[in-house]
Amino acid sequence: MSHPPTPAESTALSILGTKWKPRLIVALATNDRLSFGDLKRELTGISGKVLSENLDELRDHGVVSRDVVQQQPRRVEYELTGAGRELYQLIEALTEWDATYATERGVPTVLLAEDDPRLRELYALWLQTDYDVLTVPDGQTALRSLDESVDVAVLARDLPTLDGAAVAAALETAGQRTPVAIITSADISPEDVSISADLLVRDPLSKAELIDTVEQLTRLPKESPIGRDIRARRHRLAFVERHLGPTVSETEPYQRAADELTALEQERERTADARAPWRRLRRGNGAESDASGRAKRREYEARERGQANQERERAQAQKRNRDRERKRDRNSKRDRAAEKDRDHNRTHDDSDGDGNE
């Protein structure tokens, strides 16, 4: 009977323990498909012979696939298989471990700006197990505190002295790339699609929602600037539509933001084409490209709607729990009052009996 391999016999460890294979996997994961020449340019210092040998070994392990995209002159492209993408996730997990445990800075620092002292204390309590938490009560203090020591920022929107959206806009104007989430308790409006934030979240937050938000923010610096910008714009459009309904897409702020997103996506495509012109042969005409972009956006929006449904279910469950607690409190108070009345009546009856005697 066969036995699963021990850690010492792990194929994944043998692949990740080499010099070039992890770098090859990362290059393909972050650039989608690359030719042999592209890979050689990505991996500074690797020889053609070593690159070819490493690609062959990764193909043998089912990590990388090769596709002939042009016969004359012959041109091939390499991409990760499903197994390769899962291996890349292991590399990401190792990178996160390094960031947490193997660097001088240790755990990430979260700037938490909240003017309500009770919420500020509660949110800090939820985060302090895994993060260094710096709390501030207003927007001006938050802006002054956002230096290189801060990894991510979570800002209440309705801050005194300077609101959270203004703090985020000031960071963007200054070219500072600190990942930012805005907690909004105010009414959502179509103009919110233009808030300079990576994430928008709705108050009240549960512990799980806050921790998930911070975890998402800590991963953003690994993305390219344009990729991160596109992700943030998609998120804001989906967030506003989720809370205001599909008719918001007919408003001028929403349409303007959607047009800006489309232009940014097309710019990214043009940049990729300039770097690798043969990609156009695989992608087809512009209509197909636009359709692909719309499909990706619909997929993202569907995922956002699924998260919204989960948020609503959690909020409803929390409300039911609060209602049950209030009902129990009312019943308990009523029972105590009734017991107090009975005690009073018994005492009164005893006093009357003593007087009669």
Steps between C-alpha positions, in 0.01 A plus 500: 500500500638841403554764762481879458841663468662634812600868513855399418372330181269783392520589131372851576783559746756369252369748240485797735841421645680577172637835388307564178177300507320717761602810304368346180168423668471855637585653161229296327246563777544877484521527119251233389675363187862562400726396217844350556659838429264676739588256776869548437457876533292457818761278666816707502813287492350173376658338195295362212615146581402522869166660412422224250590227751285654774203543265529137391505382861199713591313361199590147611343575839186641335566848638551681167346447157637609162291626210618559141342832402681550168663255261700730272708631663439254777385659825387328818351629822509351847232525768421344836268202520248458780767320701738786430254759626452302821877485539510878457252528788750311715768750401266786597435333836875469557542867411233596753677290762824684425325835530356404836781306666826539310530877460630758740166682506307195614122522486333760276393832649137607458397863541144506634323837488164502682347788697266280707720391796298184559534382140865606492574286805293207371657497151849528647426208732391286204817577302772512764556123505642501146600863441661801660208742526542878508174677590414865434175695563491742205599551137781753546677274749450206263660691212799600713542141621499342154873460446707206374456313829129447424417204276124548458237750614137450602320834518150587614342724242344749743815611684530841665751758365538306171273221380632161396440555128700825515787322677504233227490768228793682661704179499425444132594858412830459685572176312496294819385145431389392848201264454186664640154379599219744578231401753188683393198536724355788298249453219659352190488726194600455132794738558659238729637323191771768495621470860877446500488174694593141423201367696167639618328321789168571668463568870433318731788259448522155652832368624528264202428782253761729654768231505420399140521865392843546655624171352392615153679832546826333605508304171458803273863624492592182310284606206612726218383863534266477201366161611430635847330809355276287279409274791408801719285659228314174436442460872360852544262463204377165633470636857284795394282286272457244778361760739308723257377243250558457125338834409806679639683398181291763318636787711769732366760431776467123453523519120802730517677263741411199283643677192820580690528135602454383140769743383738374768436136405565582134821679596618188678420293190694742278798486733496120488469508119794738468709262703382185322332586164407138423247508785261672261498185285367300795259761630332574166328823407409791726139390539614169646735686733222732616270201552770331705539813712126521557488132592777549755317798644175302524687220674650747748162664563339159553765418757438834671125432505568163662704672769219753545250218554727352764529842666121539503456152646754576774330833574160331518639231730653768723166685510317180594751439778459857627120464489519177698730663754263796540203265537684299766589823681137617493377163627765499770406851611132408500570189706709697748228764529235233557717330761556834671124561508441156647765560766342836580154345528628221723671754724183709514289195581739396775484849649120497495498161668730621778276804560187288522658280758 
